[in-house]
Amino acid sequence: MNYLVEEKHAGERIDKFLVGVMENVSRTDVQKLIAAGEVKVGGIASPKNFRVETGMVVVVDRLPEKEASSLEPENIPLDIVYEDQDLMVVNKPAGMVVHPGHGNFTGTLVNGLVWHFKDNPQFPSDDPRPGLVHRIDKDTSGLLVIAKNPEAKAFLGAQFFNKTTERCYHALVWGNFEENEGRVDIPIGRSKRDRLQMCVYPDGDEGSKNAVTNYKVLERFGY
């Protein structure tokens, strides 16, 4: 499959470009393609940080095979606040893990989703992360958008990848901000000492990603 780079995509990283122009693929799918050498420009396998230019032709030899899913369906009640034929919005409670892993293999939101959609032939239950296009931490409550079919997952995933979505969090903070509002713009990546932890990289790092938070104080309680 060949993809011509139009002017509007000039300067984009090749993974971002492919997520935007290919159908029914996630960011993970594209990264697998690149890692396997299945993405070529000018007959040469592309590195993951390659930036495309107008007029280039990106060749994708084949799609990666999906990993087999071993997720166990569990009849877990879901707080559904919106649903249509393509997506669902779930209010995840604090204390619930979104996806199995790191000692939490049952009782997760995904286990509940697999059960909820067990009779829906469009739901990609064979996907290792079925329906997920973003996540929030175990101890954070809030709304999660769930894709109900591969097309919706591809479109929603592209929106999150291209940062055309906004997420708003309300937090009770210990401490006193002198400013009433501000901006935190520091890259975040996995800790090199503990891969289960995230940490900030003020000077940037090959494995870190841009992370921007705009904050505003709504109310002050004192100590």
C-alpha distance (Angstrom), angle and dihedral (degrees) to the residues before:
residue distance angle dihedral
M1 . . .
N2 3.79 . .
Y3 3.80 125.6 .
L4 3.80 121.5 -167.3
V5 3.81 114.8 -146.6
E6 3.79 110.2 -127.6
E7 3.78 123.2 -156.1
K8 3.82 93.4 -101.2
H9 3.82 89.6 62.6
A10 3.81 96.8 47.1
G11 3.80 112.3 130.4
E12 3.79 95.9 18.6
R13 3.79 121.0 132.4
I14 3.77 109.4 -102.7
D15 3.82 93.7 -116.7
K16 3.80 91.4 53.8
F17 3.81 90.4 47.0
L18 3.80 93.4 52.5
V19 3.81 94.1 46.7
G20 3.80 87.3 55.5
V21 3.80 98.5 47.9
M22 3.82 105.0 31.6
E23 3.79 122.5 80.4
N24 3.79 125.9 -126.0
V25 3.79 96.4 2.6
S26 3.78 129.9 122.1
R27 3.77 129.2 -148.7
T28 3.80 88.1 -100.8
D29 3.80 90.4 54.1
V30 3.81 91.2 53.0
Q31 3.80 93.0 47.7
K32 3.80 89.5 52.1
L33 3.80 90.2 51.8
I34 3.80 92.0 51.8
A35 3.81 93.8 44.9
A36 3.81 90.5 50.9
G37 3.81 92.0 51.7
E38 3.81 92.0 -115.4
V39 3.83 93.4 128.1
K40 3.80 115.4 76.7
V41 3.78 137.2 177.3
G42 3.79 116.6 -168.1
G43 3.80 89.4 -5.7
I44 3.81 92.9 -58.7
A45 3.80 124.4 111.7
S46 3.79 109.1 -108.1
P47 3.81 123.8 -123.9
K48 3.79 116.3 -129.5
N49 3.82 94.4 -110.1
F50 3.82 95.6 50.1
R51 3.82 115.0 130.2
V52 3.78 119.3 -144.7
E53 3.80 125.8 -134.1
T54 3.79 133.0 -154.0
G55 3.79 113.1 -76.8
M56 3.79 96.4 19.8
V57 3.80 118.0 131.8
V58 3.79 115.6 -139.8
V59 3.80 113.2 -156.9
V60 3.81 120.7 -155.4
D61 3.81 111.3 -166.7
R62 3.80 98.5 -165.6
L63 3.78 143.8 -24.5
P64 3.82 119.8 -98.2
E65 3.75 118.7 -106.4
K66 3.77 115.4 -105.4
E67 3.78 117.0 -113.9
A68 3.76 116.2 -114.0
S69 3.78 113.2 -105.5
S70 3.80 122.1 -129.6
L71 3.80 94.9 -180.0
E72 3.77 115.2 143.2
P73 3.82 115.6 -136.2
E74 3.81 111.3 -126.5
N75 3.77 127.6 -171.8
I76 3.81 95.3 -124.2
P77 3.83 117.4 159.1
L78 3.82 111.4 -115.1
D79 3.80 124.7 -153.8
I80 3.81 98.3 -136.7
V81 3.81 113.4 -170.7
Y82 3.82 97.8 172.4
E83 3.79 137.1 10.5
D84 3.79 138.3 170.8
Q85 3.81 135.4 159.2
D86 3.82 93.5 -73.6
L87 3.77 109.0 31.7
M88 3.77 146.3 15.0
V89 3.79 132.1 -152.3
V90 3.81 115.3 -144.7
N91 3.79 127.4 -169.0
K92 3.82 102.6 -137.3
P93 3.81 114.2 -154.1
A94 3.79 122.8 -134.9
G95 3.79 111.5 -93.1
M96 3.81 96.2 36.8
V97 3.81 118.4 113.8
V98 3.81 113.7 -137.2
H99 3.81 99.6 -146.8
P100 3.83 132.4 17.7
G101 3.78 116.6 -100.8
H102 3.81 145.7 94.3
G103 3.80 93.9 49.0
N104 3.82 96.1 -38.3
F105 3.80 105.3 99.4
T106 3.80 99.9 143.6
G107 3.77 136.9 40.4
T108 3.80 93.5 37.0
L109 3.78 127.8 138.9
V110 3.81 90.5 -110.4
N111 3.81 91.4 55.1
G112 3.78 87.4 54.5
L113 3.81 92.7 46.8
V114 3.80 92.8 52.4
W115 3.81 88.9 53.7
H116 3.81 93.7 44.0
F117 3.81 92.8 52.6
K118 3.82 98.5 36.0
D119 3.83 90.4 117.8
N120 3.80 95.5 43.6
P121 3.84 109.1 96.4
Q122 3.82 90.9 -165.7
F123 3.81 94.4 59.4
P124 3.85 109.5 98.5
S125 3.81 97.3 -131.6
D126 3.83 90.2 160.3
D127 3.82 89.2 64.6
P128 3.85 112.2 101.4
R129 3.83 87.2 -132.0
P130 3.80 102.7 31.0
G131 3.79 114.1 -162.9
L132 3.80 95.5 -8.6
V133 3.81 119.9 131.5
H134 3.82 96.5 155.2
R135 3.79 138.8 3.0
I136 3.79 143.9 -152.7
D137 3.78 129.9 -148.3
K138 3.80 123.9 -86.5
D139 3.80 94.6 -108.1
T140 3.82 94.2 43.9
S141 3.79 119.9 91.8
G142 3.77 120.6 -154.0
L143 3.77 151.0 100.7
L144 3.80 123.1 -47.3
V145 3.80 124.9 -170.6
I146 3.81 112.3 -135.8
A147 3.81 123.2 -162.6
K148 3.81 114.6 -138.5
N149 3.80 97.5 -164.4
P150 3.83 138.5 23.7
E151 3.80 93.5 -102.5
A152 3.80 92.5 54.5
K153 3.81 91.2 46.5
A154 3.80 91.4 52.7
F155 3.81 93.8 48.8
L156 3.81 94.9 43.3
G157 3.80 91.7 44.3
A158 3.79 90.3 53.3
Q159 3.81 90.8 52.1
F160 3.79 92.7 53.0
F161 3.81 91.8 43.1
N162 3.81 92.1 50.4
K163 3.82 90.4 45.0
T164 3.80 94.5 -125.7
T165 3.81 89.4 135.6
E166 3.79 128.4 78.1
R167 3.80 127.0 -147.0
C168 3.81 123.4 -161.0
Y169 3.82 123.5 -159.8
H170 3.79 129.5 -172.4
A171 3.80 112.2 -150.0
L172 3.79 136.8 179.9
V173 3.80 104.2 -138.7
W174 3.80 129.4 -160.7
G175 3.78 107.1 -139.6
N176 3.76 138.6 41.6
F177 3.80 123.6 -85.1
E178 3.78 110.1 -153.7
E179 3.81 90.7 -158.4
N180 3.79 121.0 65.5
E181 3.79 91.2 -142.6
G182 3.79 139.1 5.4
R183 3.78 148.6 143.8
V184 3.80 132.3 -98.6
D185 3.80 111.6 -157.9
I186 3.82 109.8 171.3
P187 3.84 127.8 130.9
I188 3.80 116.8 -110.3
G189 3.80 127.7 -155.0
R190 3.78 142.3 153.3
S191 3.77 115.9 -68.6
K192 3.79 113.8 -103.9
R193 3.81 89.3 -143.2
D194 3.80 97.9 47.5
R195 3.82 117.4 20.9
L196 3.80 90.5 -162.1
Q197 3.81 91.0 63.5
M198 3.80 131.2 70.7
C199 3.80 123.9 -142.8
V200 3.80 140.1 176.9
Y201 3.80 123.6 -101.0
P202 3.83 106.9 -159.7
D203 3.81 92.8 -174.1
G204 3.79 94.2 41.3
D205 3.80 127.1 -111.0
E206 3.77 135.8 -144.4
G207 3.78 91.0 -109.8
S208 3.82 97.8 42.8
K209 3.80 127.8 93.8
N210 3.77 132.5 -148.6
A211 3.80 111.9 -91.4
V212 3.80 122.2 -176.3
T213 3.80 126.7 -178.0
N214 3.79 124.4 179.5
Y215 3.80 111.1 -161.1
K216 3.79 135.5 -167.4
V217 3.79 127.9 -173.6
L218 3.82 109.4 -125.2
E219 3.81 99.0 179.6
R220 3.79 139.0 -2.7
F221 3.82 121.0 -140.5
G222 3.79 101.9 173.6
Y223 3.80 119.2 -144.4
